[in-house]
Amino acid sequence: MPTPDPAAEPDLERVRVEDLPDHVGRDVRLRGWVRHFRSSGKIAFLEVRDGSGEVQAVFPRDQVDDGSWETLDEVHYEASVEVRGTVEEDERAPGGHEISATGLTLVGPSEDYPIQPKEHGVDFLLDHRHLWLRHPRQVAIMRVRNEVVRAIRDFYYERDFVLIDTPILTGSIGEEAGTLFETEYFDEGAAYLAQTGQLYAEAAAAAHDRVYCFGPTFRAEKSKSPQHLTEFWMVEPEVAWLDSEGNMALQEEFVTFIVKRALERCGDELETLERDTGPLETVLSERFERMSYTEAVESVRSDGVEIEWGEDLRGEAEKALMEGRSRPLFVYDWPKEAKAFYMKVNPEDPRTVKCDDLLAPEGYGELIGGSQREDDHDILLSRIREEGLPEEAYDWYLDLRRYGTFPHSGFGLGVERTVAWICGTEHVRECIPFPRLTNRIEP
């Protein structure tokens, strides 16, 4: 494969697109990938992108050497190139600058590039996800994701939370056993890909008061909804001495922080995605709404949805509940049978547990699931037995209640759903570089 000759014009500084405003009038070299090419015979135009933006390089025939001019005939969509020339200001150009080119080297040819500037089916694009990531829409989504992840880490760092890296392989489960990926672990029997790092974060909270874990989690749900992946990223804070009310307050502060950061730093990306930011701006200006599960059931019944107390609020029920709402909604105090064993029984209504789901507007569903944890040893043990879970696998977890038990709460926020909501995408599969779905593990 041809490569740029380092001996050619060795004094030219290599720059990125984002550096161009600081190099007006100077000769530079820029490396990137071709987005578009057109020629009128006496002048050619090459749109080149790198990791920081796009720029147009203009090739007047009388300024370009014969070799570079001939190379233009070999350039195809998504070929990698090195452009040499002078940076000039041009208000009509994207970013206000262009390169008056004097030379071109083809670094990596790209004949018959599979994805062309036309409509392709979803399966075709998923089959070519490794190339589809280059598309401007996908670039914008990944940049929003990057900012969301950075905001998550900044939020907890600024509030003195300690990052705890929890195991991905575990013998203790945090959610229902039917959605686990199981594997044999040497001579130790069954192990599972973690659905949550929460149980381990609870142990760390007793050491550091405020902690969080952040990493990939796995659910073997055979769901094909736009809100589900089999591998996704989740952030899970755990806080000592925090009750359910304080937990919801922390969630609201957290989500507001993330949305504010995205609006401040991802304006260009949201514009590329044609995202109406009005609903996101509402999140910053008004408090989140709150409603008990019992009130939510009554609300959707009044809208004509048939639902029994104790059933999950999904599908038509969730749609009816969120209709007309512009802010996220907390639904709290859910039925005990509908939630995990570790949630604290509500002393005011033992049928329920002290927990909440935070539902996003615009049909994006649950962003967060959180709860106050059961801190009473005997109640927690009885819940483990009710669920038919192996007591020996949770002996260490029960130790946290035997030795210095304390009130504590936490929650989990799914990164992909949050990014989907902020970007306004229809499916979370666009919000992770390489999605894992029930029917897809490649590329």
C-alpha positions in Angstrom: 0.0 0.0 0.0 1.4 3.4 -0.9 2.3 5.7 2.0 3.3 9.4 2.2 6.9 10.0 1.5 8.3 11.6 4.7 11.1 13.1 2.6 8.6 15.1 0.5 8.2 18.6 1.8 9.6 17.6 5.3 9.1 21.1 6.8 5.3 21.0 6.4 3.6 20.9 9.7 0.9 18.2 10.0 -2.4 19.6 11.3 -5.9 18.5 12.0 -9.0 20.2 10.8 -9.6 21.7 14.2 -6.2 23.4 14.0 -6.8 25.2 10.7 -8.0 28.6 12.2 -4.5 28.9 13.8 -2.7 28.2 10.5 -4.3 30.7 8.1 -1.8 31.6 5.4 0.6 28.8 6.2 1.5 25.7 4.3 0.5 22.5 6.0 -0.2 18.8 5.5 -3.5 17.1 6.6 -4.4 13.5 6.7 -7.8 12.0 6.6 -10.5 10.2 4.7 -12.4 11.3 1.5 -16.0 12.3 2.0 -16.7 13.6 -1.5 -14.9 14.4 -4.7 -15.8 16.4 -7.8 -13.9 17.9 -10.7 -14.6 20.3 -13.6 -11.4 19.5 -15.5 -9.4 22.6 -14.5 -10.2 22.5 -10.8 -11.0 19.6 -8.4 -12.6 19.7 -4.9 -11.9 17.1 -2.3 -13.8 17.0 1.0 -11.7 15.4 3.6 -12.6 14.5 7.2 -10.4 13.5 10.1 -11.3 12.9 13.7 -11.8 16.6 14.4 -13.9 17.8 11.5 -14.2 18.2 7.7 -12.5 20.6 5.3 -12.6 21.2 1.6 -9.3 21.0 -0.3 -9.3 22.9 -3.7 -7.0 21.6 -6.4 -6.4 24.2 -9.2 -4.8 22.4 -12.1 -2.1 25.0 -12.5 -1.0 24.8 -8.8 -0.8 21.0 -8.6 2.0 18.7 -9.8 1.3 16.2 -12.4 1.6 13.2 -10.0 -0.9 14.7 -7.6 -3.3 15.6 -10.4 -3.2 12.0 -11.7 -3.7 10.7 -8.1 -7.1 12.5 -8.0 -8.4 10.0 -10.6 -7.6 7.1 -8.2 -9.4 8.6 -5.2 -12.7 7.0 -4.2 -15.2 7.5 -1.3 -13.5 6.8 2.1 -10.0 6.5 0.7 -7.3 7.8 3.1 -5.2 10.6 1.8 -2.6 13.3 2.7 -3.4 16.8 1.4 -0.7 19.4 1.2 -1.4 23.1 0.7 -2.1 26.5 2.1 -4.8 27.2 4.7 -7.2 30.0 3.6 -10.2 31.7 5.2 -13.5 31.3 3.3 -16.8 32.2 5.0 -18.6 29.9 2.5 -16.7 26.8 3.5 -17.7 24.6 6.4 -15.8 25.8 9.4 -14.8 29.0 7.6 -11.6 27.6 6.2 -10.4 25.5 3.2 -7.0 24.3 1.9 -5.7 25.6 -1.4 -4.0 22.4 -2.3 -0.6 21.9 -4.0 -0.1 18.2 -3.5 -1.9 14.9 -2.8 -0.8 11.4 -1.7 -3.1 8.4 -1.7 -2.4 6.5 1.5 -5.1 3.8 1.4 -7.3 3.2 -1.7 -11.0 2.4 -1.3 -12.4 1.0 -4.5 -15.8 -0.5 -4.3 -16.5 0.8 -0.7 -19.5 -1.2 0.4 -21.5 1.7 1.9 -22.3 4.4 -0.7 -24.2 7.7 -0.3 -27.6 6.1 -0.7 -30.2 4.2 1.3 -29.2 0.9 2.8 -31.2 -1.6 4.9 -30.7 -1.9 8.7 -29.2 -5.4 8.5 -26.8 -4.4 5.8 -25.6 -1.5 7.9 -25.2 -3.7 11.0 -23.3 -6.2 8.9 -20.9 -3.4 8.0 -21.0 -1.6 11.4 -17.2 -1.5 11.3 -17.5 0.9 8.3 -20.8 2.5 9.2 -19.2 4.1 12.2 -17.6 6.5 9.8 -20.9 8.0 8.7 -21.6 11.6 10.0 -24.6 10.5 11.9 -22.8 7.8 13.6 -19.8 10.0 14.3 -22.2 12.5 16.0 -23.8 9.9 18.2 -20.5 8.5 19.3 -19.3 12.0 20.2 -22.4 12.6 22.3 -21.8 9.3 24.0 -18.2 10.3 24.7 -19.4 13.5 26.3 -22.1 11.7 28.3 -19.4 9.3 29.7 -17.1 12.1 30.5 -20.0 13.9 32.3 -20.8 10.8 34.3 -17.2 10.6 35.6 -16.9 14.3 36.2 -20.2 14.3 38.2 -19.0 11.7 40.6 -15.4 12.9 40.8 -16.6 16.4 41.7 -18.7 14.9 44.5 -16.0 12.8 46.0 -17.3 9.4 44.9 -14.8 6.6 44.7 -14.8 4.5 41.6 -15.0 0.8 42.4 -14.4 -1.7 39.6 -16.7 -4.7 40.2 -16.4 -8.2 38.7 -17.9 -9.1 35.4 -17.9 -12.8 36.3 -19.8 -13.5 39.4 -21.6 -16.3 41.4 -24.1 -13.9 42.9 -26.9 -12.5 40.8 -28.7 -9.2 41.4 -31.8 -9.7 39.2 -34.0 -12.5 38.0 -32.1 -15.7 37.1 -33.9 -16.1 33.8 -31.9 -13.3 32.2 -28.4 -14.5 33.0 -25.6 -15.6 30.7 -24.1 -18.7 32.4 -20.7 -20.3 32.0 -18.7 -23.0 33.7 -16.0 -21.6 36.0 -13.2 -24.1 36.3 -14.1 -26.4 39.3 -16.2 -23.8 41.0 -19.4 -24.6 39.1 -21.6 -22.0 37.4 -20.6 -18.4 37.0 -22.6 -15.6 35.4 -21.9 -12.5 33.3 -22.8 -9.7 35.7 -26.2 -8.0 35.3 -25.1 -5.4 37.8 -22.2 -4.4 40.0 -24.5 -3.2 42.7 -24.0 -5.9 45.3 -20.2 -5.3 45.3 -20.7 -1.6 45.3 -22.8 -1.9 48.5 -19.8 -3.6 50.2 -17.5 -0.7 49.1 -20.0 1.9 50.3 -19.3 0.7 53.9 -15.7 1.5 53.3 -15.9 4.8 51.4 -19.4 6.2 52.1 -19.9 7.2 48.4 -18.9 4.9 45.5 -19.9 4.1 42.0 -19.1 1.3 39.5 -19.2 1.8 35.7 -18.8 -0.8 33.1 -20.5 -3.4 30.8 -23.4 -5.4 32.0 -25.3 -8.3 30.4 -28.9 -9.4 30.2 -30.1 -12.5 28.4 -33.5 -11.1 27.7 -34.9 -12.2 24.4 -36.2 -8.7 23.8 -36.2 -7.1 20.4 -37.5 -3.7 21.5 -35.7 -0.5 20.5 -34.7 -0.1 24.1 -32.8 -3.3 24.7 -29.3 -4.7 24.1 -27.8 -7.8 25.5 -24.5 -6.0 26.3 -24.7 -2.4 27.5 -23.0 0.0 29.8 -24.4 1.0 33.2 -23.2 3.4 35.9 -24.3 2.5 39.5 -23.7 4.8 42.4 -24.2 3.5 46.0 -24.4 5.9 48.9 -24.3 5.2 52.7 -26.9 6.9 54.9 -29.1 7.8 51.9 -32.8 7.1 51.9 -35.2 6.7 49.0 -36.1 10.4 48.9 -32.4 11.4 48.8 -31.8 8.8 46.2 -34.4 10.4 43.8 -32.9 13.8 44.5 -29.4 12.5 43.5 -30.8 10.9 40.3 -32.5 14.2 39.3 -29.3 16.1 39.9 -27.3 13.5 37.9 -29.6 13.4 34.9 -29.8 17.2 34.8 -26.0 17.5 34.9 -25.6 15.1 31.9 -28.2 16.8 29.8 -26.8 20.3 30.6 -23.3 19.1 29.6 -24.6 17.6 26.3 -26.4 20.8 25.4 -23.3 22.9 26.2 -20.7 20.8 24.4 -22.5 18.8 21.7 -24.4 21.5 19.8 -22.9 20.7 16.5 -23.5 17.0 16.9 -27.2 17.5 17.9 -27.6 19.8 14.9 -26.2 17.0 12.7 -28.7 14.6 14.2 -31.5 17.2 13.7 -32.4 16.9 17.3 -35.0 19.2 18.6 -33.4 20.4 21.8 -36.5 22.0 23.2 -37.5 18.9 25.3 -34.0 18.6 26.7 -33.9 22.3 27.7 -37.1 21.7 29.6 -35.2 19.2 31.8 -33.0 22.0 32.9 -35.8 24.5 33.7 -38.3 22.4 35.6 -38.2 19.8 38.4 -38.9 16.2 37.6 -42.4 14.9 38.3 -43.1 12.2 40.9 -46.0 9.7 41.2 -46.4 6.5 43.3 -46.9 3.3 41.5 -50.5 3.1 42.9 -51.2 6.6 41.5 -49.7 5.6 38.2 -52.0 2.6 37.9 -55.0 4.8 38.7 -53.8 7.3 36.1 -53.5 4.8 33.2 -56.8 3.1 34.1 -58.5 6.5 33.7 -57.0 6.6 30.2 -58.6 3.4 29.4 -55.7 1.0 29.9 -56.6 -2.3 31.5 -54.0 -3.1 34.2 -54.1 -4.9 37.5 -52.3 -3.6 40.6 -49.0 -5.4 40.6 -48.4 -5.6 36.9 -45.5 -3.8 35.3 -46.0 -0.4 33.6 -44.8 -1.2 30.1 -46.2 -1.0 26.7 -49.5 0.8 26.5 -49.5 1.6 30.2 -46.1 3.4 30.0 -47.2 5.2 26.8 -50.4 6.5 28.5 -48.5 7.5 31.6 -45.9 9.6 29.7 -48.3 11.1 27.1 -48.0 14.9 27.1 -45.2 14.9 29.7 -42.1 17.0 28.8 -40.1 16.1 31.9 -38.8 12.8 33.2 -41.2 11.1 35.7 -40.3 9.2 38.9 -42.6 6.3 39.6 -41.9 5.1 43.2 -42.9 2.5 45.7 -43.5 -0.4 43.4 -45.1 -3.8 44.4 -42.6 -6.0 46.2 -43.3 -9.0 43.9 -42.3 -6.9 40.8 -38.9 -5.9 42.1 -35.6 -7.4 43.2 -35.0 -9.1 46.5 -32.6 -6.5 47.9 -35.0 -3.6 47.9 -36.2 -2.3 51.3 -39.7 -3.2 52.3 -41.9 0.0 52.7 -42.9 0.2 56.4 -45.9 2.3 55.4 -47.2 -0.3 52.9 -45.5 -3.8 53.2 -46.9 -4.7 49.8 -44.4 -2.3 48.3 -40.6 -1.6 48.3 -38.8 1.7 48.6 -37.7 2.0 45.0 -38.2 4.1 41.9 -38.0 4.0 38.1 -37.2 7.2 36.2 -39.0 7.3 32.9 -37.9 9.6 30.1 -40.3 11.6 28.0 -40.7 11.2 24.2 -41.1 7.4 24.5 -37.6 6.5 25.7 -38.7 4.5 28.6 -36.8 3.7 31.8 -33.5 5.6 32.2 -32.9 4.6 35.8 -33.9 2.0 38.3 -33.1 2.7 41.9 -33.9 1.7 45.4 -33.2 2.0 49.1 -31.5 -1.3 50.0 -32.9 -3.7 52.6 -30.5 -3.2 55.6 -32.3 -5.7 58.0 -30.5 -9.1 57.9 -33.5 -11.2 58.7 -35.8 -9.5 56.2 -33.1 -9.8 53.5 -32.6 -13.5 54.3 -36.3 -14.1 54.0 -36.4 -12.4 50.7 -33.5 -14.5 49.4 -35.4 -17.6 50.4 -38.7 -16.4 48.9 -36.9 -15.9 45.6 -35.4 -19.4 45.8 -31.8 -18.1 45.5 -28.9 -20.1 46.8 -28.2 -18.9 50.3 -24.5 -19.9 50.2 -23.9 -17.6 47.3 -25.2 -14.6 49.3 -23.5 -15.3 52.6 -20.9 -12.6 51.9 -23.7 -10.2 51.0 -25.6 -11.0 54.2 -22.3 -10.2 56.1 -22.9 -6.6 55.2 -26.0 -6.7 57.4 -24.4 -8.8 60.1 -21.5 -6.5 60.7 -22.3 -2.8 60.9 -25.4 -2.6 58.8 -26.5 0.9 57.7 -29.2 2.6 55.6 -28.0 3.0 52.0 -29.4 3.5 48.5 -28.3 3.4 44.9 -29.4 3.2 41.3 -28.3 2.2 37.8 -28.4 4.4 34.7 -28.1 2.8 31.3 -25.7 4.7 29.1 -27.2 3.7 25.7 -30.8 4.6 26.6 -29.6 8.0 27.9 -27.6 8.7 24.8 -30.6 7.6 22.6 -32.8 10.0 24.5 -30.4 12.9 24.2 -29.7 12.2 20.5 -33.3 11.5 19.6 -32.4 8.2 18.0 -35.1 5.5 17.4 -33.0 2.5 18.6 -30.3 2.0 21.2 -28.3 -0.1 18.7 -27.0 3.2 17.3 -25.7 4.3 20.6 -23.0 1.7 21.2 -20.1 1.2 18.7 -20.8 -2.6 18.2 -24.3 -3.6 19.3 -25.0 -7.0 20.7 -28.6 -8.1 20.0 -30.4 -11.4 20.4 -29.6 -12.2 16.8 -26.3 -10.5 16.4 -22.8 -11.0 17.8 -20.9 -9.8 14.6 -18.9 -7.8 13.8 
